[in-house]
Amino acid sequence: MEKQMLPNATLALVMGILSIVGCCCYGLPGIIFGIVAIIISTKSEKLYKENPENYLGYGNVKAGKIMGIIGIVLSILLVLFYVWLVVTFGWEALQDQELMQERMQEMMGQ
């Protein structure tokens, strides 16, 4: 029997890449794309493990899953950083540069 490409192997890879890129957009797209990449990769991985001799493209599935996990972790770290900024400096300081400089100087003890 001829080997065929795993369904959604390329999609899993693309979603994994988008999850890493999406973490730069305030974190939310990275989390969404990462979750989709992990779900698609898990389904394709299960299909591959049932009949590994019938499918190609398992490397794309593994890479997509790994990048999805990395994208989710980076996105969560970025969201936590934004929450820390708002809690530490306040929403007003993030919108006003002079107020932000004052609060940063207060933090440094000057």
N, C-alpha and C positions, 0 to 999 in steps of 0.2 A: 504494500500500500504506500502511496505517495505521502510524504510529510507535508502538512499544511501549517500555515502560520496560525498561532494562537489568536483567537478572537480578542480584540481589544488590547493586544500587546502594545501596539504603537500608541493607542489612546492613553494607556496607563503611563507610558513614558512621557507623553506630552503633558498630561495632568501633573506628573511629578515635577517636571521642569517649571510649569506655570505656578506651582505651589511655592517654589523657591523665589521666583520672580515676584509673585504676588505678595510675599511677605514685606516687600518694600512699599506697598500701598496700604499703609496703616495696619497691616496684619490680617485683616478679615478675608481678602481674597486668597491669601496663602493658606489659611485654615480650611476654607471651602474646597479649594483645588486639592489640597493634601488629603482631605477625607475622601474625596472622589477617587483619587489615585489609589489609595489604600483599598477601598472597596472593590474597584475594578481589578486591581492586582490580585487580591485574595481570591476572587472568583476565577480568574484565569489560572492562578497557581493551583487551585483545586482541580480544575479541568486537566491541567498538565500532569499532575501527579496520578490521576486515574489511568492515563495512557501516554506516558512520556515518549514512546516510540512514534507516536502519530503527529507530534507537533514540533514546530520551530518557534523561535522568538522568546524563549523563556528568559533570556538575558534582559530583554526589554522590560519584561514584567518585574523582574527583581530590581532593576535599576529604577523603574517607576515607583515601586513601593518604598525603596530606600529614600529616594528624593522626596516623596510625599511625606515621609516621617520627618526628614530634615526640614522641609518647608513648614510643617506644623509646629515643630519645636522653635524655629526661628520666629514664626509669626506670634506664637504665644509669648516668647521673650520680648518681642517688640511691643505687644499690647501691654504687658506688665510694665515695661519701661514708660509707656505713655501714661498709664495709671499712676505710676510713681511720680512722674513730672507734675501731673495735675494735683496730686495730694500734697506734694512738697511745696510747689510754688503757687498753686492756685490757678484757676482758669483765666482770671483777669491778667495775671502776669504773663501768661503764655500769649496773650493777644496784644500786650503793650511792652515794647522793647525796653523802655526806660524803667518801668516797674520791675521787669525781669532782672535788669542789671542791678537795681537796688536790692532785690531779694537775694541775688547771688552774692553780693558784697556782704550782706547781713550774715549769710551762711558761712562765709569765709572769716567772719569776725573782724572785718575792717570798719 
